[in-house]
Structure formats: C-alpha cells, structure tokens
Amino acid sequence: MTNRIKVERAILNLTQEDLANRISVSRQTITALDANKYEPSTVLALKIARVFSKPVEEIFFLEDKD
C-alpha cells in the first residue's frame, strides 16, 4: 500500500508533529507512514482521512502486490 500523506500534509501546511497530534499518534508513526513503511489500521486511516477531509481511497492506494 502507498499513500499521499506527505502531499496532503504539504497542501495543508501541516508538519509531521501537527498531524501526529491531531490523530493522537507519535511523530515517528507519521514518519513511517510518509515513507510507506507502515500500514495503518482502519481506524487510523479513517482519522487521517478526516483530517484531510477526503475519502480514504484518495489517500491510500493498494499496489499490485497487495
């Protein structure tokens, strides 16, 4: 799975720390998400989508290998 979290953060001018605080996770979690090294739980993906006011499918994308 890949994601657009880094791009969406830039659009809203949010730092990793800002997003982490909004969804109650560590900055390290956002770092891992930005690098596509961590696949979030459904609840976390929904929280992230809510911050960006977009459907989950516009932020997270399945790859062929998924």
mmCIF file of the N, C-alpha and C atoms, coordinates in Angstrom:
data_MODEL
# 
_entry.id   MODEL 
# 
loop_
_atom_site.group_PDB 
_atom_site.id 
_atom_site.type_symbol 
_atom_site.label_atom_id 
_atom_site.label_alt_id 
_atom_site.label_comp_id 
_atom_site.label_asym_id 
_atom_site.label_entity_id 
_atom_site.label_seq_id 
_atom_site.pdbx_PDB_ins_code 
_atom_site.Cartn_x 
_atom_site.Cartn_y 
_atom_site.Cartn_z 
_atom_site.occupancy 
_atom_site.B_iso_or_equiv 
_atom_site.pdbx_formal_charge 
_atom_site.auth_seq_id 
_atom_site.auth_comp_id 
_atom_site.auth_asym_id 
_atom_site.auth_atom_id 
_atom_site.pdbx_PDB_model_num 
ATOM 1   N N  . MET A 1 1  ? 0.850   -1.170 0.000  1.00 0.00 ? 1  MET A N  1 
ATOM 2   C CA . MET A 1 1  ? 0.000   0.000  0.000  1.00 0.00 ? 1  MET A CA 1 
ATOM 3   C C  . MET A 1 1  ? 0.897   1.234  0.000  1.00 0.00 ? 1  MET A C  1 
ATOM 4   N N  . THR A 1 2  ? 0.494   2.219  -0.758 1.00 0.00 ? 2  THR A N  1 
ATOM 5   C CA . THR A 1 2  ? 1.171   3.516  -0.762 1.00 0.00 ? 2  THR A CA 1 
ATOM 6   C C  . THR A 1 2  ? 0.171   4.573  -0.296 1.00 0.00 ? 2  THR A C  1 
ATOM 7   N N  . ASN A 1 3  ? 0.686   5.772  -0.063 1.00 0.00 ? 3  ASN A N  1 
ATOM 8   C CA . ASN A 1 3  ? -0.212  6.826  0.393  1.00 0.00 ? 3  ASN A CA 1 
ATOM 9   C C  . ASN A 1 3  ? 0.263   8.199  -0.057 1.00 0.00 ? 3  ASN A C  1 
ATOM 10  N N  . ARG A 1 4  ? -0.630  9.170  0.093  1.00 0.00 ? 4  ARG A N  1 
ATOM 11  C CA . ARG A 1 4  ? -0.355  10.564 -0.260 1.00 0.00 ? 4  ARG A CA 1 
ATOM 12  C C  . ARG A 1 4  ? -0.279  11.451 0.987  1.00 0.00 ? 4  ARG A C  1 
ATOM 13  N N  . ILE A 1 5  ? 0.049   10.886 2.115  1.00 0.00 ? 5  ILE A N  1 
ATOM 14  C CA . ILE A 1 5  ? 0.025   11.658 3.358  1.00 0.00 ? 5  ILE A CA 1 
ATOM 15  C C  . ILE A 1 5  ? 0.985   12.839 3.300  1.00 0.00 ? 5  ILE A C  1 
ATOM 16  N N  . LYS A 1 6  ? 2.175   12.610 2.800  1.00 0.00 ? 6  LYS A N  1 
ATOM 17  C CA . LYS A 1 6  ? 3.163   13.695 2.725  1.00 0.00 ? 6  LYS A CA 1 
ATOM 18  C C  . LYS A 1 6  ? 2.646   14.842 1.861  1.00 0.00 ? 6  LYS A C  1 
ATOM 19  N N  . VAL A 1 7  ? 2.049   14.506 0.731  1.00 0.00 ? 7  VAL A N  1 
ATOM 20  C CA . VAL A 1 7  ? 1.492   15.518 -0.180 1.00 0.00 ? 7  VAL A CA 1 
ATOM 21  C C  . VAL A 1 7  ? 0.336   16.256 0.487  1.00 0.00 ? 7  VAL A C  1 
ATOM 22  N N  . GLU A 1 8  ? -0.551  15.503 1.110  1.00 0.00 ? 8  GLU A N  1 
ATOM 23  C CA . GLU A 1 8  ? -1.706  16.118 1.769  1.00 0.00 ? 8  GLU A CA 1 
ATOM 24  C C  . GLU A 1 8  ? -1.275  17.011 2.935  1.00 0.00 ? 8  GLU A C  1 
ATOM 25  N N  . ARG A 1 9  ? -0.250  16.604 3.654  1.00 0.00 ? 9  ARG A N  1 
ATOM 26  C CA . ARG A 1 9  ? 0.269   17.450 4.739  1.00 0.00 ? 9  ARG A CA 1 
ATOM 27  C C  . ARG A 1 9  ? 0.792   18.765 4.183  1.00 0.00 ? 9  ARG A C  1 
ATOM 28  N N  . ALA A 1 10 ? 1.504   18.691 3.058  1.00 0.00 ? 10 ALA A N  1 
ATOM 29  C CA . ALA A 1 10 ? 2.058   19.891 2.431  1.00 0.00 ? 10 ALA A CA 1 
ATOM 30  C C  . ALA A 1 10 ? 0.952   20.843 1.985  1.00 0.00 ? 10 ALA A C  1 
ATOM 31  N N  . ILE A 1 11 ? -0.116  20.295 1.437  1.00 0.00 ? 11 ILE A N  1 
ATOM 32  C CA . ILE A 1 11 ? -1.241  21.120 0.985  1.00 0.00 ? 11 ILE A CA 1 
ATOM 33  C C  . ILE A 1 11 ? -1.820  21.913 2.148  1.00 0.00 ? 11 ILE A C  1 
ATOM 34  N N  . LEU A 1 12 ? -1.931  21.269 3.315  1.00 0.00 ? 12 LEU A N  1 
ATOM 35  C CA . LEU A 1 12 ? -2.489  21.937 4.500  1.00 0.00 ? 12 LEU A CA 1 
ATOM 36  C C  . LEU A 1 12 ? -1.420  22.600 5.370  1.00 0.00 ? 12 LEU A C  1 
ATOM 37  N N  . ASN A 1 13 ? -0.165  22.523 4.913  1.00 0.00 ? 13 ASN A N  1 
ATOM 38  C CA . ASN A 1 13 ? 0.952   23.102 5.661  1.00 0.00 ? 13 ASN A CA 1 
ATOM 39  C C  . ASN A 1 13 ? 1.041   22.521 7.074  1.00 0.00 ? 13 ASN A C  1 
ATOM 40  N N  . LEU A 1 14 ? 0.892   21.206 7.179  1.00 0.00 ? 14 LEU A N  1 
ATOM 41  C CA . LEU A 1 14 ? 0.982   20.510 8.459  1.00 0.00 ? 14 LEU A CA 1 
ATOM 42  C C  . LEU A 1 14 ? 2.336   19.824 8.579  1.00 0.00 ? 14 LEU A C  1 
ATOM 43  N N  . THR A 1 15 ? 2.968   19.944 9.718  1.00 0.00 ? 15 THR A N  1 
ATOM 44  C CA . THR A 1 15 ? 4.189   19.187 9.978  1.00 0.00 ? 15 THR A CA 1 
ATOM 45  C C  . THR A 1 15 ? 3.802   17.775 10.393 1.00 0.00 ? 15 THR A C  1 
ATOM 46  N N  . GLN A 1 16 ? 4.795   16.910 10.452 1.00 0.00 ? 16 GLN A N  1 
ATOM 47  C CA . GLN A 1 16 ? 4.545   15.561 10.952 1.00 0.00 ? 16 GLN A CA 1 
ATOM 48  C C  . GLN A 1 16 ? 4.002   15.630 12.377 1.00 0.00 ? 16 GLN A C  1 
ATOM 49  N N  . GLU A 1 17 ? 4.575   16.510 13.174 1.00 0.00 ? 17 GLU A N  1 
ATOM 50  C CA . GLU A 1 17 ? 4.131   16.675 14.559 1.00 0.00 ? 17 GLU A CA 1 
ATOM 51  C C  . GLU A 1 17 ? 2.688   17.154 14.629 1.00 0.00 ? 17 GLU A C  1 
ATOM 52  N N  . ASP A 1 18 ? 2.321   18.112 13.766 1.00 0.00 ? 18 ASP A N  1 
ATOM 53  C CA . ASP A 1 18 ? 0.942   18.615 13.733 1.00 0.00 ? 18 ASP A CA 1 
ATOM 54  C C  . ASP A 1 18 ? -0.046  17.480 13.473 1.00 0.00 ? 18 ASP A C  1 
ATOM 55  N N  . LEU A 1 19 ? 0.236   16.686 12.434 1.00 0.00 ? 19 LEU A N  1 
ATOM 56  C CA . LEU A 1 19 ? -0.671  15.587 12.093 1.00 0.00 ? 19 LEU A CA 1 
ATOM 57  C C  . LEU A 1 19 ? -0.703  14.556 13.213 1.00 0.00 ? 19 LEU A C  1 
ATOM 58  N N  . ALA A 1 20 ? 0.458   14.243 13.755 1.00 0.00 ? 20 ALA A N  1 
ATOM 59  C CA . ALA A 1 20 ? 0.520   13.273 14.850 1.00 0.00 ? 20 ALA A CA 1 
ATOM 60  C C  . ALA A 1 20 ? -0.352  13.713 16.022 1.00 0.00 ? 20 ALA A C  1 
ATOM 61  N N  . ASN A 1 21 ? -0.268  14.977 16.376 1.00 0.00 ? 21 ASN A N  1 
ATOM 62  C CA . ASN A 1 21 ? -1.078  15.492 17.485 1.00 0.00 ? 21 ASN A CA 1 
ATOM 63  C C  . ASN A 1 21 ? -2.570  15.418 17.177 1.00 0.00 ? 21 ASN A C  1 
ATOM 64  N N  . ARG A 1 22 ? -2.945  15.697 15.942 1.00 0.00 ? 22 ARG A N  1 
ATOM 65  C CA . ARG A 1 22 ? -4.369  15.676 15.571 1.00 0.00 ? 22 ARG A CA 1 
ATOM 66  C C  . ARG A 1 22 ? -4.983  14.290 15.625 1.00 0.00 ? 22 ARG A C  1 
ATOM 67  N N  . ILE A 1 23 ? -4.168  13.259 15.396 1.00 0.00 ? 23 ILE A N  1 
ATOM 68  C CA . ILE A 1 23 ? -4.716  11.902 15.376 1.00 0.00 ? 23 ILE A CA 1 
ATOM 69  C C  . ILE A 1 23 ? -4.204  11.044 16.534 1.00 0.00 ? 23 ILE A C  1 
ATOM 70  N N  . SER A 1 24 ? -3.518  11.675 17.468 1.00 0.00 ? 24 SER A N  1 
ATOM 71  C CA . SER A 1 24 ? -3.054  11.019 18.708 1.00 0.00 ? 24 SER A CA 1 
ATOM 72  C C  . SER A 1 24 ? -2.109  9.836  18.479 1.00 0.00 ? 24 SER A C  1 
ATOM 73  N N  . VAL A 1 25 ? -1.099  10.072 17.644 1.00 0.00 ? 25 VAL A N  1 
ATOM 74  C CA . VAL A 1 25 ? -0.033  9.092  17.452 1.00 0.00 ? 25 VAL A CA 1 
ATOM 75  C C  . VAL A 1 25 ? 1.303   9.816  17.603 1.00 0.00 ? 25 VAL A C  1 
ATOM 76  N N  . SER A 1 26 ? 2.390   9.072  17.567 1.00 0.00 ? 26 SER A N  1 
ATOM 77  C CA . SER A 1 26 ? 3.708   9.691  17.669 1.00 0.00 ? 26 SER A CA 1 
ATOM 78  C C  . SER A 1 26 ? 4.141   10.258 16.317 1.00 0.00 ? 26 SER A C  1 
ATOM 79  N N  . ARG A 1 27 ? 5.084   11.194 16.371 1.00 0.00 ? 27 ARG A N  1 
ATOM 80  C CA . ARG A 1 27 ? 5.635   11.738 15.133 1.00 0.00 ? 27 ARG A CA 1 
ATOM 81  C C  . ARG A 1 27 ? 6.329   10.638 14.348 1.00 0.00 ? 27 ARG A C  1 
ATOM 82  N N  . GLN A 1 28 ? 6.903   9.668  15.054 1.00 0.00 ? 28 GLN A N  1 
ATOM 83  C CA . GLN A 1 28 ? 7.583   8.551  14.389 1.00 0.00 ? 28 GLN A CA 1 
ATOM 84  C C  . GLN A 1 28 ? 6.601   7.724  13.545 1.00 0.00 ? 28 GLN A C  1 
ATOM 85  N N  . THR A 1 29 ? 5.371   7.620  13.991 1.00 0.00 ? 29 THR A N  1 
ATOM 86  C CA . THR A 1 29 ? 4.347   6.913  13.212 1.00 0.00 ? 29 THR A CA 1 
ATOM 87  C C  . THR A 1 29 ? 4.113   7.642  11.893 1.00 0.00 ? 29 THR A C  1 
ATOM 88  N N  . ILE A 1 30 ? 4.030   8.970  11.945 1.00 0.00 ? 30 ILE A N  1 
ATOM 89  C CA . ILE A 1 30 ? 3.826   9.750  10.714 1.00 0.00 ? 30 ILE A CA 1 
ATOM 90  C C  . ILE A 1 30 ? 5.047   9.635  9.809  1.00 0.00 ? 30 ILE A C  1 
ATOM 91  N N  . THR A 1 31 ? 6.238   9.633  10.393 1.00 0.00 ? 31 THR A N  1 
ATOM 92  C CA . THR A 1 31 ? 7.462   9.450  9.603  1.00 0.00 ? 31 THR A CA 1 
ATOM 93  C C  . THR A 1 31 ? 7.408   8.128  8.843  1.00 0.00 ? 31 THR A C  1 
ATOM 94  N N  . ALA A 1 32 ? 7.011   7.068  9.523  1.00 0.00 ? 32 ALA A N  1 
ATOM 95  C CA . ALA A 1 32 ? 6.907   5.748  8.885  1.00 0.00 ? 32 ALA A CA 1 
ATOM 96  C C  . ALA A 1 32 ? 5.826   5.736  7.804  1.00 0.00 ? 32 ALA A C  1 
ATOM 97  N N  . LEU A 1 33 ? 4.708   6.403  8.058  1.00 0.00 ? 33 LEU A N  1 
ATOM 98  C CA . LEU A 1 33 ? 3.650   6.484  7.052  1.00 0.00 ? 33 LEU A CA 1 
ATOM 99  C C  . LEU A 1 33 ? 4.128   7.263  5.823  1.00 0.00 ? 33 LEU A C  1 
ATOM 100 N N  . ASP A 1 34 ? 4.801   8.398  6.052  1.00 0.00 ? 34 ASP A N  1 
ATOM 101 C CA . ASP A 1 34 ? 5.321   9.195  4.935  1.00 0.00 ? 34 ASP A CA 1 
ATOM 102 C C  . ASP A 1 34 ? 6.245   8.379  4.046  1.00 0.00 ? 34 ASP A C  1 
ATOM 103 N N  . ALA A 1 35 ? 7.010   7.486  4.660  1.00 0.00 ? 35 ALA A N  1 
ATOM 104 C CA . ALA A 1 35 ? 7.977   6.670  3.920  1.00 0.00 ? 35 ALA A CA 1 
ATOM 105 C C  . ALA A 1 35 ? 7.365   5.365  3.396  1.00 0.00 ? 35 ALA A C  1 
ATOM 106 N N  . ASN A 1 36 ? 6.057   5.198  3.576  1.00 0.00 ? 36 ASN A N  1 
ATOM 107 C CA . ASN A 1 36 ? 5.371   3.967  3.152  1.00 0.00 ? 36 ASN A CA 1 
ATOM 108 C C  . ASN A 1 36 ? 5.963   2.725  3.804  1.00 0.00 ? 36 ASN A C  1 
ATOM 109 N N  . LYS A 1 37 ? 6.404   2.859  5.052  1.00 0.00 ? 37 LYS A N  1 
ATOM 110 C CA . LYS A 1 37 ? 6.978   1.733  5.787  1.00 0.00 ? 37 LYS A CA 1 
ATOM 111 C C  . LYS A 1 37 ? 6.020   1.188  6.838  1.00 0.00 ? 37 LYS A C  1 
ATOM 112 N N  . TYR A 1 38 ? 4.829   1.733  6.874  1.00 0.00 ? 38 TYR A N  1 
ATOM 113 C CA . TYR A 1 38 ? 3.851   1.332  7.892  1.00 0.00 ? 38 TYR A CA 1 
ATOM 114 C C  . TYR A 1 38 ? 2.464   1.390  7.290  1.00 0.00 ? 38 TYR A C  1 
ATOM 115 N N  . GLU A 1 39 ? 1.697   0.341  7.475  1.00 0.00 ? 39 GLU A N  1 
ATOM 116 C CA . GLU A 1 39 ? 0.313   0.316  7.007  1.00 0.00 ? 39 GLU A CA 1 
ATOM 117 C C  . GLU A 1 39 ? -0.591  0.550  8.211  1.00 0.00 ? 39 GLU A C  1 
ATOM 118 N N  . PRO A 1 40 ? -1.373  1.610  8.172  1.00 0.00 ? 40 PRO A N  1 
ATOM 119 C CA . PRO A 1 40 ? -2.192  1.951  9.328  1.00 0.00 ? 40 PRO A CA 1 
ATOM 120 C C  . PRO A 1 40 ? -3.387  1.018  9.505  1.00 0.00 ? 40 PRO A C  1 
ATOM 121 N N  . SER A 1 41 ? -3.878  0.999  10.724 1.00 0.00 ? 41 SER A N  1 
ATOM 122 C CA . SER A 1 41 ? -5.124  0.287  10.995 1.00 0.00 ? 41 SER A CA 1 
ATOM 123 C C  . SER A 1 41 ? -6.258  1.020  10.283 1.00 0.00 ? 41 SER A C  1 
ATOM 124 N N  . THR A 1 42 ? -7.383  0.384  10.200 1.00 0.00 ? 42 THR A N  1 
ATOM 125 C CA . THR A 1 42 ? -8.561  1.026  9.593  1.00 0.00 ? 42 THR A CA 1 
ATOM 126 C C  . THR A 1 42 ? -8.932  2.294  10.345 1.00 0.00 ? 42 THR A C  1 
ATOM 127 N N  . VAL A 1 43 ? -8.912  2.219  11.664 1.00 0.00 ? 43 VAL A N  1 
ATOM 128 C CA . VAL A 1 43 ? -9.272  3.389  12.486 1.00 0.00 ? 43 VAL A CA 1 
ATOM 129 C C  . VAL A 1 43 ? -8.305  4.532  12.219 1.00 0.00 ? 43 VAL A C  1 
ATOM 130 N N  . LEU A 1 44 ? -7.013  4.248  12.174 1.00 0.00 ? 44 LEU A N  1 
ATOM 131 C CA . LEU A 1 44 ? -6.025  5.291  11.934 1.00 0.00 ? 44 LEU A CA 1 
ATOM 132 C C  . LEU A 1 44 ? -6.182  5.880  10.534 1.00 0.00 ? 44 LEU A C  1 
ATOM 133 N N  . ALA A 1 45 ? -6.416  5.043  9.539  1.00 0.00 ? 45 ALA A N  1 
ATOM 134 C CA . ALA A 1 45 ? -6.631  5.526  8.171  1.00 0.00 ? 45 ALA A CA 1 
ATOM 135 C C  . ALA A 1 45 ? -7.847  6.445  8.107  1.00 0.00 ? 45 ALA A C  1 
ATOM 136 N N  . LEU A 1 46 ? -8.902  6.094  8.819  1.00 0.00 ? 46 LEU A N  1 
ATOM 137 C CA . LEU A 1 46 ? -10.101 6.939  8.834  1.00 0.00 ? 46 LEU A CA 1 
ATOM 138 C C  . LEU A 1 46 ? -9.839  8.272  9.530  1.00 0.00 ? 46 LEU A C  1 
ATOM 139 N N  . LYS A 1 47 ? -9.064  8.255  10.599 1.00 0.00 ? 47 LYS A N  1 
ATOM 140 C CA . LYS A 1 47 ? -8.714  9.507  11.287 1.00 0.00 ? 47 LYS A CA 1 
ATOM 141 C C  . LYS A 1 47 ? -7.904  10.420 10.373 1.00 0.00 ? 47 LYS A C  1 
ATOM 142 N N  . ILE A 1 48 ? -6.955  9.827  9.654  1.00 0.00 ? 48 ILE A N  1 
ATOM 143 C CA . ILE A 1 48 ? -6.137  10.604 8.724  1.00 0.00 ? 48 ILE A CA 1 
ATOM 144 C C  . ILE A 1 48 ? -7.009  11.195 7.623  1.00 0.00 ? 48 ILE A C  1 
ATOM 145 N N  . ALA A 1 49 ? -7.894  10.399 7.073  1.00 0.00 ? 49 ALA A N  1 
ATOM 146 C CA . ALA A 1 49 ? -8.796  10.881 6.021  1.00 0.00 ? 49 ALA A CA 1 
ATOM 147 C C  . ALA A 1 49 ? -9.660  12.032 6.528  1.00 0.00 ? 49 ALA A C  1 
ATOM 148 N N  . ARG A 1 50 ? -10.103 11.942 7.751  1.00 0.00 ? 50 ARG A N  1 
ATOM 149 C CA . ARG A 1 50 ? -10.929 13.002 8.331  1.00 0.00 ? 50 ARG A CA 1 
ATOM 150 C C  . ARG A 1 50 ? -10.146 14.313 8.427  1.00 0.00 ? 50 ARG A C  1 
ATOM 151 N N  . VAL A 1 51 ? -8.883  14.246 8.842  1.00 0.00 ? 51 VAL A N  1 
ATOM 152 C CA . VAL A 1 51 ? -8.054  15.455 8.933  1.00 0.00 ? 51 VAL A CA 1 
ATOM 153 C C  . VAL A 1 51 ? -7.957  16.130 7.568  1.00 0.00 ? 51 VAL A C  1 
ATOM 154 N N  . PHE A 1 52 ? -7.798  15.340 6.524  1.00 0.00 ? 52 PHE A N  1 
ATOM 155 C CA . PHE A 1 52 ? -7.646  15.885 5.178  1.00 0.00 ? 52 PHE A CA 1 
ATOM 156 C C  . PHE A 1 52 ? -8.974  16.115 4.463  1.00 0.00 ? 52 PHE A C  1 
ATOM 157 N N  . SER A 1 53 ? -10.071 15.773 5.117  1.00 0.00 ? 53 SER A N  1 
ATOM 158 C CA . SER A 1 53 ? -11.424 15.930 4.534  1.00 0.00 ? 53 SER A CA 1 
ATOM 159 C C  . SER A 1 53 ? -11.536 15.258 3.176  1.00 0.00 ? 53 SER A C  1 
ATOM 160 N N  . LYS A 1 54 ? -11.003 14.040 3.108  1.00 0.00 ? 54 LYS A N  1 
ATOM 161 C CA . LYS A 1 54 ? -11.041 13.268 1.866  1.00 0.00 ? 54 LYS A CA 1 
ATOM 162 C C  . LYS A 1 54 ? -11.386 11.822 2.182  1.00 0.00 ? 54 LYS A C  1 
ATOM 163 N N  . PRO A 1 55 ? -11.933 11.102 1.208  1.00 0.00 ? 55 PRO A N  1 
ATOM 164 C CA . PRO A 1 55 ? -12.177 9.671  1.403  1.00 0.00 ? 55 PRO A CA 1 
ATOM 165 C C  . PRO A 1 55 ? -10.848 8.922  1.546  1.00 0.00 ? 55 PRO A C  1 
ATOM 166 N N  . VAL A 1 56 ? -10.865 7.851  2.272  1.00 0.00 ? 56 VAL A N  1 
ATOM 167 C CA . VAL A 1 56 ? -9.669  7.033  2.479  1.00 0.00 ? 56 VAL A CA 1 
ATOM 168 C C  . VAL A 1 56 ? -9.034  6.651  1.139  1.00 0.00 ? 56 VAL A C  1 
ATOM 169 N N  . GLU A 1 57 ? -9.857  6.353  0.152  1.00 0.00 ? 57 GLU A N  1 
ATOM 170 C CA . GLU A 1 57 ? -9.361  5.909  -1.158 1.00 0.00 ? 57 GLU A CA 1 
ATOM 171 C C  . GLU A 1 57 ? -8.590  6.992  -1.901 1.00 0.00 ? 57 GLU A C  1 
ATOM 172 N N  . GLU A 1 58 ? -8.699  8.246  -1.481 1.00 0.00 ? 58 GLU A N  1 
ATOM 173 C CA . GLU A 1 58 ? -7.929  9.313  -2.118 1.00 0.00 ? 58 GLU A CA 1 
ATOM 174 C C  . GLU A 1 58 ? -6.596  9.540  -1.418 1.00 0.00 ? 58 GLU A C  1 
ATOM 175 N N  . ILE A 1 59 ? -6.366  8.835  -0.331 1.00 0.00 ? 59 ILE A N  1 
ATOM 176 C CA . ILE A 1 59 ? -5.122  8.987  0.427  1.00 0.00 ? 59 ILE A CA 1 
ATOM 177 C C  . ILE A 1 59 ? -4.289  7.710  0.379  1.00 0.00 ? 59 ILE A C  1 
ATOM 178 N N  . PHE A 1 60 ? -4.955  6.559  0.443  1.00 0.00 ? 60 PHE A N  1 
ATOM 179 C CA . PHE A 1 60 ? -4.262  5.268  0.459  1.00 0.00 ? 60 PHE A CA 1 
ATOM 180 C C  . PHE A 1 60 ? -4.591  4.485  -0.803 1.00 0.00 ? 60 PHE A C  1 
ATOM 181 N N  . PHE A 1 61 ? -3.554  3.832  -1.362 1.00 0.00 ? 61 PHE A N  1 
ATOM 182 C CA . PHE A 1 61 ? -3.710  3.094  -2.618 1.00 0.00 ? 61 PHE A CA 1 
ATOM 183 C C  . PHE A 1 61 ? -3.091  1.711  -2.511 1.00 0.00 ? 61 PHE A C  1 
ATOM 184 N N  . LEU A 1 62 ? -3.835  0.699  -2.945 1.00 0.00 ? 62 LEU A N  1 
ATOM 185 C CA . LEU A 1 62 ? -3.295  -0.649 -2.998 1.00 0.00 ? 62 LEU A CA 1 
ATOM 186 C C  . LEU A 1 62 ? -2.358  -0.771 -4.202 1.00 0.00 ? 62 LEU A C  1 
ATOM 187 N N  . GLU A 1 63 ? -1.311  -1.536 -4.004 1.00 0.00 ? 63 GLU A N  1 
ATOM 188 C CA . GLU A 1 63 ? -0.391  -1.829 -5.111 1.00 0.00 ? 63 GLU A CA 1 
ATOM 189 C C  . GLU A 1 63 ? -0.724  -3.210 -5.656 1.00 0.00 ? 63 GLU A C  1 
ATOM 190 N N  . ASP A 1 64 ? -0.194  -3.527 -6.818 1.00 0.00 ? 64 ASP A N  1 
ATOM 191 C CA . ASP A 1 64 ? -0.457  -4.836 -7.428 1.00 0.00 ? 64 ASP A CA 1 
ATOM 192 C C  . ASP A 1 64 ? -0.062  -5.975 -6.503 1.00 0.00 ? 64 ASP A C  1 
ATOM 193 N N  . LYS A 1 65 ? 1.014   -5.811 -5.748 1.00 0.00 ? 65 LYS A N  1 
ATOM 194 C CA . LYS A 1 65 ? 1.488   -6.876 -4.865 1.00 0.00 ? 65 LYS A CA 1 
ATOM 195 C C  . LYS A 1 65 ? 0.601   -7.063 -3.633 1.00 0.00 ? 65 LYS A C  1 
ATOM 196 N N  . ASP A 1 66 ? -0.293  -6.104 -3.361 1.00 0.00 ? 66 ASP A N  1 
ATOM 197 C CA . ASP A 1 66 ? -1.214  -6.211 -2.225 1.00 0.00 ? 66 ASP A CA 1 
ATOM 198 C C  . ASP A 1 66 ? -2.313  -7.147 -2.615 1.00 0.00 ? 66 ASP A C  1 
# 
